[in-house]
Amino acid sequence: MSFLNISHLEKSFGPTRVVKDFNLSVEKGEFISLLGPSGCGKTTVLRMVAGFEEPTSGAILISGKDVVKLRPNQRNIGMVFQSYALFPNLTVAQNVGFGLKVKGAGSAEIRTRVGEMLELIGLPDLGGRYPFQLSGGQQQRVALARALAPKPHMLLLDEPLSALDAKVRVSLRNEIRSIQKELGITTIFVTHDQEEALSMSDRIVVMHAGIAEQVGTPSDIYSRPATRFVAGFVGTLNTIEAEVLDSAIGRLRLAGVETILNRPVPDGTVTLGLRPEAVSLGQNGHDTAVTGTITEVDFLGSVIRLRADLGGQTIAFDTFNTPGTAPPTLGEKVVLGLRSADLLVIED
């Protein structure tokens, strides 16, 4: 049996259902991200696992035991909040050792464990400081150490990086993942940032309107989205309408040219999804070539994002910023190469 089993979980606030038939099994040591826009129900799921919200219905089993009726302090779960929630009147060391003190640990045990945690988060010499004397990234490290100090069975993180600037956020997410792997602790991470979820997770749960739309590895979620919402929410996606010429083999007319998907598609007209990085400037051996006119050029540093009009439909694609090679200019006619295998049929 999986370490954490969530089955048919529902939560309503009055007449509003915010979580709908949510199911998830998590193996011991896995890093799972709940990814979705604001209001999709991801934090509510986390709070139900932590014990801060009681489900309207459904079961939450940890190591085979249903914990729905247990209080948060009876579940042996560590939680890190978006707002740090450090005690301003306690030193860093006192904050980290707070959970151990509540559990009745002796002063020597607390001192040893606090030292271990401060070493783990890379702040061994800051135990005597107060939270206001730390940067935002340091405060979040202390919050993480406090959650881990009592040796919980599971770690829950509720958008812990959203209040930090971009460079600190990237650094800290790498540290969190490294610490999680080192400790082997089962972790559920809530975020609305797709890059965080894709870079940190073993598996991702993409949520929308209270529903788990897709559960899969980062590669599955990005490369093989199961629904239109997942395809549009995770990463940048071109959507192109194509006329179906033979539904049995997926022969289509796309931007005036024919291509074959070699898989069945619905009759009529289909919506295709295509990632910008799957489009090349020039055919370059790709099985399908379309002609377009450049309508936009965005300089993004090492990459240049271009958009081209394909006779009424727009497609975005990327090219490297190569010194000495000028990118296409506005109004220039270009040939773009596509692979039929990269075209996703997007269904509702």
N, C-alpha and C positions, 0 to 999 in steps of 0.2 A: 504494500500500500504506500502511496505517496506520503510525504511528510505533512503537507497541507492539502486538504481537500475541501473545496467550497462547492456546494451543490444547491442549485435552484434558489440562489440568494436573491431576495427581493427587499426593497426598502421604499416605503411611501411616507411622504410628509403630507398629512391630510389626504386630499384626493390626488395628489401628484406622485406618480411612480418615478423615482429617480434612479433606481437600479432594477433591472428587469431580467429575471431568470438567469442570473450570472453563475457560470460554472467554470472552475479552474482547479487543476491538480498541479502541485508544485513539488518537485523532488528536493530532497535534503541537499543544501549547498547551492541551489539554483539562484540566479539573479534574474528576477522578473520585473519588467517595467509595465505599469499601467499608463498608457499613452492616449491622450485625447484632448479636445478643446475644453475650455472652461464650461462647467455645468454638465459634463457628460457622465458624472457619477463615479469617477475614479477615486476621488478622496473619500467619498462615502463608503466605498468598498473597503478602503484601507482602515477607516475608522471602525467599521464593523469587525474587521479582523482584530484590531487592537482592543476592542471592547468599549469604545467611546460612543458607539451607536448600537442599538439593538435591532437586529433584522426584523422586518415585518414577517418574513417567512424564510425558510431555508436552513441549511446546516453549515457549520464551520468546524472541521475536524483537524486537530493538530496531533500528530502521532496516533491517530485513530480515536481520539477523545473529542467529543463535541464540547466546544468551549463557549457556545452562545450564551449560556446563563452565568458564565464566570465573569467576575469583575476584571478590569484591566490589570490590576496588580497580582491576579491569580494566574495569568497566562504566560508569564515569563517571556515577555516580548519587549524589545527595546524600540523606542520611537524617536526619530529626529524630525523636528518641525521646521517649517519654512522660516519662522521668526526667531530661531535659536532657542528662545525661552530659557535663557540662563538666569540664575539668581544674581541680581546685581550686587547684593550685599555679601556674596560669598566669593572667595578667591577661585582661581581656576582649579586648583587641587580640591577644594571643598565642593565645587560643582561636580567634578568628575566622580568624587567619592560619595555623593549624596545618596544615590540608590543603594549602595552598599551599607551606608549608615542606617537607612530606613529598614534594611533587612536584618540589622542587628549584628553586622560583622564587627570584629574587634579592630582597634585602632592600628595594630601592626599589619593586619590583613589589608585594611583599607589603604594604608601607606604604601604597601608593596604593589597592590593592584593599580593604584593611581599612578605610581611611577612607571609601571608597564604600559599603561594607556597613554601617558604623555610621550613616552618613547615611540609608541606606535604611530601617533599622529604628528610626530616631528616637533613637539614643543616641550622638550624635557626640562628647559630652564625657566619656563613661564608659570610654574605652579603657584607662585606667590602673587601674581598679578590679578587684577579684577577685570571683569568683562569689558568695562569701558576703556581699558588700556590696550585692548586688542583690536586688530582689523576685523572686518566682516568675515574674511576667510578663516582667520584664526578662531573666531568665535564659533563658526560652524564646525571646525575640527574638534573644539572642546565639547560641543553638543553631541558629536558623534562618539567621542570617548566616553561621555557620561552614559550614553545609551548602551555602550558595549561593556562597560565596567562590571555590571552584575552577571556577565556571561549569559545573556538571553539565548533562547532557542532560535529566535527569529528577529530580524531587524526590519523595521518599517521606516521608510523615508518619504516624507510628504513635501515634494518640491523643494528640497533643501538648498538648491543652488540658485533659485530664481531671483534672490535679492542681491546677488553678487555681480560684479562686472564681468565682461566676456572672458578676459584672459584668466582671471582667478577661477572662473567657473570651469574652464577647460582643465586647468591644473588640478582642481579639487575633485572633479569627477574621476580623473585618472587615479587619484589617491584613494578615493572611496572604493573603486573597483579593485585596486591592488590589496587594500585591507580586507575587503570581503573575500577575495580569493585566499589570502593568507590564513584567515580564520575559518574559512569554509562555512560561513554562516548563511542560512537561507535568508534571502533579502527580497523585499517588495518595494519598488521605487516608483513613486508617482511623479509624472512630469507631463508638461504640454510641449516640451521641446523634443522634436523628432530626432535631432542630432544626438542629444543625450541618450535617448532610448536606443538608437541604432548602435552607438559606440560602446555602451556599457552592458547590454543585456545578453543573457543566454536566450531568453524568449521575450516577446513583446505581446501584450494584450492591447489591441487598439479598440477604444471605447467610443461610442457615439450614442447620445440620447439614452443612456442607461443600459445599453446593450454592448456585449463584447462582440464586435463585428468580425474580428479575426485574431487568432492566437497562433504565433509561429516564431521562428527564428528571425533575426533581423534581415537575413537574406531573403527568406520567404516573404516577409511583409513588404519589403521594398521591390523585389523582382516579380513576385507572384501575388499581387493584391487580390483578395477574394471578392471585394465589393467596390462599387464606384466611390464610396466615401473613403475607404482605405487608400485607393489609388490616388485620390486627389489630396488627401491629408498628409501622406508620408512622401516627402520628396517633391520635386517638381515634375509634373507630368503633362505632356502634350496630349490633347484629345482631338482626334480627327475622325470625321464621318467618312465611311466608305460604302460603296454600292456592292452588294453581294451578287456575284455572277454565277457561282456554283457553291451552294451551301455545304455540299457533301465533302468537298476538299478545301473549302475556304478560299476559293478564287474570288478576288476582290478587285474593284477599280478604285484606286486611291490617287487623288490629285491628278487624274487623267491618265494614269498608267496602271497596268495590271500587276498583281502580285498574288502568290499562292501561299497560304498559311500551312497547308497540309494537315488541317484538322477541321472538323465540322464547325460551322457557325450558323447562327439563326438566319432565316431568309430576310430579304428586304434590305435594310440599311443597318450597319453596325457602327458602334463607336469604338475606335481603337485608341489605346494608350501607348505612348512612346516616351521613354526618358530622354532628356536632352543629350546625355552622354552617348546614347545609342545612335545618334545622327552624325554622319561625317560630312565634311566639306569636300565634295568630289565623291564619285562612286566608290573608289578605293576597294574594288573587289566585292562590294555588297551586292546582293541579288536584286535590289530594287533601286532605281534612280528617279528622283523627281526634280522638277525645275521650279525655282522660286525667285522672288525678288526681295532683297534685304530691306527691311522696314525699321530695324532698330539695332543699334550697336551699343552694348553696355560693357565698359571696362571694369573688370573685377580683380585686377592685379595679375596673377599668373594665368587667369582664364578670362576669355572674352565671351560673353553671352550674346548671341545674335538671334534675331527673329526674322523669319522670312514668310512672305505671303505666297501661298500655293493656290492661287486662283480663288481667293475667298476664304481660305482657311490659313491660320497662322501656326507656324511651328518654331519652337525655340531650340537652339542647339549651342554647343560649346566648342570653342577652339582654343588651343593654348596660345598665350601671348609670346610668340617667338621673336626674339630680337632680329631685326633686319627683314622681317616679313610682315608686310602691312595686311591687316584684316580686310575683309570685304567692306565696301562703303555703301552708304544708303542709296537705294535705287539700283544697285548692281544685280545682275542676273547671276544666279549660282545653281550648280547641280549638287544635290544632296543625296548621299547614299544611305540606304536603310537595309536592315536585315528583316526578312519576314518573321524570323524566329523571335525577334524582339518586340513584335507588335502584340499587345495584349487586347483581347476582346473584353471591353468593360460592360458588365451587366449590372442592372439595378439590383 
